[in-house]
Amino acid sequence: MKGSLSEETYVNDCRNKNLNLDDSWYVISQKWFDRWSRHVKYDSDHPGPINNTDILLDPEISEVKEELLENIDFVFVPEECWSFLVKKYGTATEQTAIRRKVIEFGEYSKTA
């Protein structure tokens, strides 16, 4: 992948893919994701390793705080996007991935 624009396009396209039952999606702090976004759009400071500390009750077991809102406190990324970001930026020390499986919810919708 060449250049930051390609990275931004790849991640955004990846995030817009359809949810499929049993797919794995990963939680990333909105704060880190915003730093990453500024980095790839404006060639600003490196965002550092993926760090979810601000959305965790207990970083050692990746227990997520209650009452968080998607696209305000965190974003979901599919597994291939997560793998790409971890390979490029790494994760904060002693943090494990926050993985969620897509499940059926109600009669016609799916959510991660």
N, CA and C of each residue as an Amber inpcrd file, in Angstrom:
protein
   336
   0.8430000  -1.1670000   0.0000000   0.0000000   0.0000000   0.0000000
   0.8940000   1.2380000   0.0000000   0.7100000   2.1400000  -0.9530000
   1.5750000   3.3030000  -1.0810000   0.8580000   4.5470000  -0.5940000
   1.5280000   5.3200000   0.2710000   1.0180000   6.6120000   0.6820000
  -0.1180000   6.5320000   1.6790000  -0.2840000   7.6010000   2.4160000
  -1.3020000   7.6620000   3.4510000  -2.7200000   7.6600000   2.8920000
  -2.9160000   8.2810000   1.7260000  -4.2570000   8.2950000   1.1500000
  -4.7320000   6.8750000   0.8920000  -3.8460000   6.0240000   0.3920000
  -4.2120000   4.6260000   0.1630000  -4.5600000   3.9350000   1.4720000
  -3.8260000   4.2500000   2.5340000  -4.1110000   3.6720000   3.8430000
  -5.4810000   4.1190000   4.3250000  -5.7670000   5.3930000   4.1960000
  -7.0690000   5.9210000   4.6200000  -8.1930000   5.2700000   3.8170000
  -8.0220000   5.1730000   2.5240000  -9.0350000   4.5670000   1.6620000
  -9.2490000   3.1090000   2.0250000  -8.1580000   2.3790000   2.2330000
  -8.2530000   0.9640000   2.5850000  -9.0540000   0.7770000   3.8840000
  -8.6890000   1.5180000   4.9180000  -9.3510000   1.3640000   6.2200000
 -10.8170000   1.7690000   6.1260000 -11.1090000   2.8870000   5.4730000
 -12.5080000   3.3280000   5.3700000 -13.3430000   2.3630000   4.5340000
 -12.7890000   1.8670000   3.4260000 -13.5140000   0.8740000   2.6260000
 -13.7580000  -0.3890000   3.4350000 -12.7590000  -0.7920000   4.1680000
 -12.8400000  -1.9870000   5.0000000 -13.9520000  -1.8350000   6.0510000
 -14.0130000  -0.6600000   6.6710000 -15.0200000  -0.4060000   7.7170000
 -16.4340000  -0.3740000   7.1600000 -16.5750000  -0.1250000   5.8620000
 -17.9010000  -0.0330000   5.2500000 -18.4140000  -1.3570000   4.7020000
 -17.6710000  -2.4210000   4.9250000 -18.1200000  -3.7160000   4.4070000
 -19.3460000  -4.2010000   5.1670000 -20.0770000  -5.1060000   4.5600000
 -21.2810000  -5.6510000   5.1770000 -20.9240000  -6.5030000   6.3920000
 -21.8180000  -6.4960000   7.3560000 -21.6840000  -7.3750000   8.5110000
 -22.2000000  -8.7600000   8.1330000 -21.4020000  -9.7650000   8.3860000
 -21.8130000 -11.1390000   8.1300000 -21.7830000 -11.9220000   9.4340000
 -22.7940000 -12.7150000   9.6350000 -22.9260000 -13.5110000  10.8460000
 -21.6190000 -14.2300000  11.1590000 -21.1670000 -14.1220000  12.4050000
 -19.9610000 -14.7520000  12.9460000 -18.6440000 -14.0970000  12.5380000
 -18.6730000 -13.0370000  11.7270000 -17.4400000 -12.2930000  11.4520000
 -16.9450000 -11.6560000  12.7430000 -15.6480000 -11.4610000  12.8280000
 -15.0550000 -10.7670000  13.9760000 -14.7790000  -9.3190000  13.6080000
 -15.2010000  -8.4130000  14.4750000 -14.9110000  -6.9880000  14.3710000
 -14.2320000  -6.5890000  15.6790000 -13.3920000  -5.5860000  15.6180000
 -12.5860000  -5.1900000  16.7630000 -12.9000000  -3.7590000  17.1700000
 -12.8280000  -3.5050000  18.4600000 -13.1100000  -2.1950000  19.0370000
 -11.8060000  -1.4050000  19.1280000 -11.8580000  -0.1520000  18.6480000
 -10.7200000   0.7660000  18.7660000 -11.2320000   2.0740000  19.3510000
 -10.4990000   2.5990000  20.3010000 -10.8330000   3.8800000  20.9090000
 -10.9890000   4.9550000  19.8380000 -12.0470000   5.7400000  19.9450000
 -12.2630000   6.8470000  19.0090000 -11.1150000   7.8550000  19.1020000
 -10.5710000   8.0500000  20.3000000  -9.4460000   8.9840000  20.4550000
  -8.2510000   8.5430000  19.6140000  -7.8970000   7.2570000  19.6840000
  -6.7850000   6.7850000  18.8750000  -7.1390000   6.8710000  17.3900000
  -8.3470000   6.4760000  17.0420000  -8.7580000   6.4760000  15.6410000
  -8.7200000   7.8890000  15.0620000  -9.1090000   8.8850000  15.8440000
  -9.0400000  10.2840000  15.3890000  -7.5920000  10.7160000  15.1610000
  -6.6820000  10.3080000  16.0570000  -5.2510000  10.6220000  15.8590000
  -4.7350000   9.9680000  14.5850000  -5.1130000   8.7120000  14.3770000
  -4.7140000   8.0070000  13.1670000  -5.2560000   8.7390000  11.9280000
  -6.5270000   9.1340000  11.9850000  -7.1560000   9.8090000  10.8520000
  -6.4280000  11.1130000  10.5020000  -6.0850000  11.9080000  11.5070000
  -5.3280000  13.1450000  11.2570000  -3.9510000  12.8220000  10.6690000
  -3.3570000  11.7630000  11.1530000  -2.0390000  11.3500000  10.6640000
  -2.0720000  11.0210000   9.1690000  -3.0620000  10.2380000   8.7390000
  -3.0930000   9.8280000   7.3330000  -3.6310000  10.9240000   6.4200000
  -4.5020000  11.7930000   6.9360000  -5.0650000  12.8690000   6.1040000
  -4.1040000  14.0380000   5.9410000  -3.4450000  14.4070000   7.0290000
  -2.6720000  15.6520000   7.0350000  -1.1900000  15.4320000   7.3100000
  -0.7660000  14.1820000   7.3030000   0.6270000  13.8560000   7.5850000
   1.0660000  14.4500000   8.9280000   0.1540000  14.3730000   9.9030000
   0.4570000  14.8930000  11.2460000   1.2290000  13.8380000  12.0410000
   1.4040000  14.0880000  13.3170000   2.1810000  13.1940000  14.1840000
   1.6870000  11.7560000  14.1000000   2.6380000  10.8350000  14.2150000
   2.3390000   9.4050000  14.2590000   1.3780000   9.1520000  15.4240000
   0.3350000   8.3420000  15.2200000  -0.6490000   8.1350000  16.2940000
  -0.1640000   7.2530000  17.4350000   0.9940000   6.6120000  17.2730000
   1.4760000   5.6870000  18.2890000   0.7320000   4.3720000  18.1900000
   1.0210000   3.4340000  19.0950000   0.3360000   2.1450000  19.0610000
  -1.1440000   2.2990000  19.3970000  -1.9560000   1.3820000  18.9120000
  -3.3900000   1.3940000  19.2340000  -3.5220000   1.3100000  20.7450000
  -4.2510000   2.2500000  21.3120000  -4.3750000   2.3360000  22.7630000
  -5.8430000   2.5420000  23.1210000  -6.4080000   1.5610000  23.8070000
  -7.8160000   1.5980000  24.2040000  -8.0110000   1.9310000  25.6740000
  -6.9800000   2.4200000  26.3330000  -7.0510000   2.6690000  27.7820000
  -8.2560000   3.5120000  28.1750000  -8.5810000   4.5190000  27.3720000
  -9.6720000   5.4400000  27.7370000 -11.0550000   4.7980000  27.7030000
 -11.1980000   3.6290000  27.0850000 -12.5080000   2.9720000  27.0350000
 -12.5510000   1.6940000  27.8740000 -11.4800000   1.4380000  28.6290000
 -11.3980000   0.2040000  29.4100000 -11.5340000   0.4610000  30.9080000
 -12.2650000  -0.4220000  31.5780000 -12.3020000  -0.4200000  33.0440000
 -11.0290000  -1.0430000  33.5850000 -10.6280000  -2.1480000  32.9560000
  -9.4420000  -2.8790000  33.4000000  -8.6400000  -3.3000000  32.1720000
  -7.5610000  -2.5580000  31.8550000  -6.7690000  -2.8700000  30.6560000
  -6.1680000  -4.2750000  30.6400000  -5.9310000  -4.8610000  31.8060000
  -5.3140000  -6.1840000  31.8450000  -6.2210000  -7.2760000  31.2920000
  -7.5400000  -7.0750000  31.3970000  -8.4590000  -8.0910000  30.8800000
  -9.3540000  -7.5330000  29.7710000  -9.0600000  -6.3340000  29.3080000
  -9.8200000  -5.6860000  28.2290000 -11.3110000  -5.5950000  28.5380000
 -11.6200000  -5.2890000  29.7930000 -13.0150000  -5.0810000  30.1760000
 -13.4200000  -3.6620000  29.7820000 -14.4370000  -3.5650000  28.9200000
 -14.8610000  -2.2860000  28.3630000 -15.8400000  -1.5910000  29.3130000
 -15.6910000  -0.2570000  29.4190000 -16.6160000   0.5350000  30.2250000
 -18.0380000   0.3910000  29.6940000 -19.0030000   0.5910000  30.5700000
 -20.4120000   0.5520000  30.1640000 -20.8200000   1.8980000  29.5770000
 -21.9030000   1.8830000  28.8280000 -22.5330000   3.0900000  28.2800000
 -21.6510000   3.8620000  27.3060000 -20.7760000   3.1760000  26.5880000
 -19.9880000   3.8100000  25.5350000 -20.8160000   3.8580000  24.2620000
 -20.5470000   4.8460000  23.4300000 -21.2970000   5.0090000  22.1930000
 -20.3850000   4.8340000  20.9810000 -20.8730000   4.0480000  20.0240000
 -20.1230000   3.8450000  18.7880000 -19.9820000   5.1710000  18.0430000
 -18.8290000   5.4010000  17.4730000 -18.4650000   6.6050000  16.7170000
 -18.3640000   7.8640000  17.5770000 -18.4770000   7.7110000  18.8780000
 -18.1940000   8.8030000  19.8170000 -17.0590000   8.3610000  20.7400000
 -17.1970000   7.1760000  21.3280000 -16.1760000   6.6380000  22.2280000
 -15.2840000   5.5960000  21.5550000 -15.8160000   4.8930000  20.5680000
 -15.0740000   3.8290000  19.9080000 -15.5840000   3.6320000  18.4900000
 -14.7890000   2.9120000  17.6980000 -15.2010000   2.4780000  16.3650000
 -15.0040000   0.9750000  16.2740000 -15.7520000   0.3440000  15.3750000
 -15.5510000  -1.0580000  15.0450000 -14.7720000  -1.1390000  13.7400000
 -13.8310000  -2.0680000  13.6750000 -13.1390000  -2.3670000  12.4170000
 -13.1580000  -3.8770000  12.2100000 -13.3170000  -4.3210000  10.9610000
 -13.3130000  -5.7650000  10.7050000 -11.9220000  -6.3470000  10.8980000
 -11.8720000  -7.6510000  10.9780000 -10.6300000  -8.3530000  11.3100000
  -9.4600000  -7.9930000  10.3890000  -9.6970000  -7.9180000   9.0740000
  -8.5850000  -7.6190000   8.1610000  -8.0540000  -6.2010000   8.3720000
  -8.9210000  -5.2960000   8.7260000  -8.5220000  -3.9170000   9.0160000
  -7.7420000  -3.8620000  10.3400000  -8.2300000  -4.5660000  11.3370000
  -7.5390000  -4.6520000  12.6240000  -6.1230000  -5.1990000  12.4350000
  -6.0170000  -6.2800000  11.6900000  -4.7060000  -6.8950000  11.4510000
  -3.7570000  -5.9250000  10.7570000  -4.2560000  -5.1940000   9.7810000
  -3.4470000  -4.1990000   9.0780000  -2.9520000  -3.1160000  10.0380000
  -3.8670000  -2.5610000  10.8510000  -3.4970000  -1.4860000  11.7750000
  -2.5230000  -1.9740000  12.8460000  -2.7330000  -3.1730000  13.3620000
  -1.8280000  -3.7190000  14.3830000  -0.4460000  -3.9540000  13.7830000
  -0.3920000  -4.4760000  12.5760000   0.9010000  -4.7150000  11.9320000
   1.6590000  -3.4060000  11.7370000   0.9450000  -2.3530000  11.3630000
   1.5920000  -1.0720000  11.0750000   1.8950000  -0.2630000  12.3350000
   0.9760000  -0.2620000  13.3300000   1.1130000   0.6200000  14.4950000
   1.3370000  -0.1090000  15.8130000   1.0350000  -1.3920000  15.8710000
   1.1800000  -2.1320000  17.1170000   0.0580000  -1.8090000  18.0930000
   0.1490000  -2.3790000  19.2790000  -0.8270000  -2.0950000  20.3410000
  -0.0800000  -1.6700000  21.5940000  -0.7810000  -0.9350000  22.4460000
  -0.1890000  -0.4920000  23.7040000   0.2020000  -1.7110000  24.5380000
   1.2330000  -1.5620000  25.3260000   1.7440000  -2.6420000  26.1540000
   0.6460000  -3.2570000  27.0070000   0.6180000  -4.5690000  27.0170000
  -0.2790000  -5.3660000  27.8560000  -1.7590000  -5.2100000  27.5240000
  -2.0910000  -4.6920000  26.3520000  -3.4930000  -4.6350000  25.9570000
  -3.7770000  -5.7530000  24.9700000  -4.8940000  -6.4070000  25.1680000
  -5.3170000  -7.4380000  24.2370000  -6.4240000  -6.8760000  23.3560000
  -6.6200000  -7.4980000  22.2340000  -7.6500000  -7.0650000  21.2990000
  -9.0320000  -7.2000000  21.9350000  -9.9110000  -6.2760000  21.5820000
 -11.3120000  -6.3430000  22.0200000 -12.1090000  -6.7980000  20.8040000
 -12.3770000  -8.0930000  20.7580000 -13.0390000  -8.6940000  19.6050000
 -14.5090000  -8.9200000  19.9010000 -15.3280000  -8.6440000  18.9070000
 -16.7560000  -8.9020000  19.0030000 -17.1970000  -9.6430000  17.7560000
 -18.0500000 -10.6340000  17.9410000 -18.5960000 -11.4030000  16.8270000
 -19.9150000 -10.7740000  16.3790000 -20.1670000 -10.8030000  15.0830000
 -21.4470000 -10.3510000  14.5430000 -22.4900000 -11.4020000  14.8970000
 -23.5990000 -10.9360000  15.4690000 -24.6910000 -11.8250000  15.8560000
 -25.9890000 -11.3490000  15.2170000 -26.9580000 -12.2300000  15.1500000
 -28.2760000 -11.8100000  14.6910000 -28.9530000 -11.0980000  15.8460000
 -29.5980000  -9.9930000  15.5190000 -30.2840000  -9.1940000  16.5300000
 -31.6350000  -8.8350000  15.9630000 -32.6640000  -9.4240000  16.5240000
 -33.9910000  -9.2000000  15.9570000 -34.1690000 -10.0450000  14.7120000
 -35.1830000  -9.7100000  13.9470000 -35.5300000 -10.5250000  12.8030000
 -34.7100000 -10.2010000  11.5530000 -34.3390000  -8.9140000  11.3640000
 -33.7300000  -8.5370000  10.0950000 -32.4040000  -7.8090000  10.1970000
 -31.9160000  -7.5110000  11.3820000 -30.6850000  -6.7250000  11.4740000
 -29.5670000  -7.5350000  12.1110000 -28.3380000  -7.0960000  11.8440000
 -27.1600000  -7.7060000  12.4480000 -26.3220000  -6.5960000  13.0200000
 -25.6110000  -6.8850000  14.1010000 -24.7520000  -5.8730000  14.7040000
 -23.4840000  -6.5240000  15.2230000 -22.4150000  -5.7270000  15.2870000
 -21.1520000  -6.2590000  15.8080000 -21.1100000  -6.0830000  17.3020000
